């Protein structure tokens, strides 16, 4: 009976989550302008674009897998819904910003954060309004909006997709003393995955870093101080940890926003910081061919959003990319619009 009630509670919670964020997505579609600006030709889509029934079926499959992972003990059930007052406040911030984003998208403005001052502090490719987002990744306002924006984009499934990276992590840590192991999260954003990790492995030594000072500040505010957690500013091309110091390196939704040359640098850094036998866990967007019915949807994404490196990401050979740095790929597992790849350092 307890198990049945837990399953019912999970389904109700996730259904409410999807309903909340999907309603935001539908409202957003009504508010925004056409996919491409007037006078700009829409590129031909070669791949298949799924019907809504296919999308819903894949969402259901994701939640079934999420619950199965919970039952198998890979990770705990997620926390309940946020307080209504917090959800409403986040919703109001989101909709207040929507028209600014759409105006930016229709005028194709994506370099508002580029300045000579910031070029001295950040890589050139980073100084863009990815997704046409207000302030790029470089303000407190952006950091406050980020989690809601991602959940709206994925209609409430972002948390469930992100949790798929906990499966290989649990397999690595099983039967080992957490206190003697170290995990690095590369580009931790506002700390959502770090929170998931520490909920499940409170004694694991974790270092998380991000290039955005504002997002680092938000992550620190989100997570209470712990002796075994460090959240710092850092560049993935020069990771702020010592050689061969980490047992696991996790990177979520970063590689599709990196130029191809920078991807190579980041993988080389992962090879540097991981111990022999260490593991890199990469969770990112699907690539062409992973779920053929979604291939056309992946082509559409960079048309409606400013994602200048997404098209090259779709065909990136990650087995080859990591293999050049002494890794072997051990798995690649799609889950709705994302997939988890695991690489072991030889």
Secondary structure by P-SEA (a helix, b strand, c coil): caaaaaaaaaaaaaaaaaaaaaaaaaaaaaccccccccccccccccbbbbcaaaaaaaaaaaaaaaaaaaaacccccccccccaaaaaaaaaaaaaaaaaaaaaaaaccccccccaaaaacccccccccccccccccccaaaaaaaaaaaaaaaccaaaaaaaaaaaaaaaaacccccccbbbbbccccccaaaaaaaacccccbbbbbbccaaaaaaaaaaccccccbbbbbbbccccccccccccbbbbccccccccaaaaaaaaaaaaaaccccbbbbbbbcccccccccaaaaaaaccccccccaaaaaaacaaaaaaaaaccccccccccccbbbbbbbcc
